[in-house]
C-alpha cells in the first residue's frame, strides 16, 4: 500500500534507522510490517518495521534493513508498506536478516575460579525488535589431576554473569583431566525495546581447574540473531 503521509529521515544506529512522520500514526503502523522505498539514485530498498512510537508532534518508525539495505539522510521517495509476509519483491532469505558474531580463534581463562563467569566467547550487539537467538561453540576444560570436570556456557547481558538459565548449557564427566565438546542453544526469543549487547560467557563449577576455553580454532564460536518477523 502506498504511503500518503510524508516520511522524513531521522537518525541511524546501524543496522537500524529511524524516520519521522508528522502526526500520530501509531494506529496505522506496527512491528513486523514490510516497507519498500526509494531514495536519491532510485535504488529500491526493503525494510522491516521493528519499532513504532509516538511523541508529539511525530510518529517515529524504526526500520531494519538487514545486511543489504540502509537508510541515508536523503528524501524518501514513494514509500510503501504491507502487512503481508511476502509482498512481491521482498527478500526472504534469512541470511539477509540476521546479525552474527563468528570467532575463529581460541579464548581461554587460566586458573578459573569455581562458579565465576568469564566472557571468553565474545559479544553481539542485537538491534531493537524481536529476534530468534542462538549460539554454538566448542568448550574445553582441563585440570592437572584426574577428577570431576564440568563447564557451562550462557548468553548474558553482562560479561561476568548468568542472567537467564534458559540460555545456559552444560557439559561434564565424572573423572578425567580434560574434556572438549560442542555446546549449542537455539530458538531463544528476545523482544528488545532498545539495542542491547549480549555476551557468550563460560564457567566451571569445579575448583582447581587449569583452564576453560572456547576453541574457536576447532569450531567457530558463533552467536547469531535472526529477525523473528520473517
Beta strands, then each sheet from edge to edge (+ up, - down):
strand 1: 8-13
strand 2: 16-22
strand 3: 34-38
strand 4: 44-55
strand 5: 58-64
strand 6: 77-82
strand 7: 98-103
strand 8: 106-110
strand 9: 118-126
strand 10: 129-156
strand 11: 169-192
strand 12: 196-203
strand 13: 209-215
strand 14: 221-227
sheet 1: 1+ 2- 5+ 4- 3+ 6-
sheet 2: 7+ 14- 10+ 11-
sheet 3: 7+ 14- 10+ 12- 9+
sheet 4: 7+ 14- 10+ 13- 8+
end
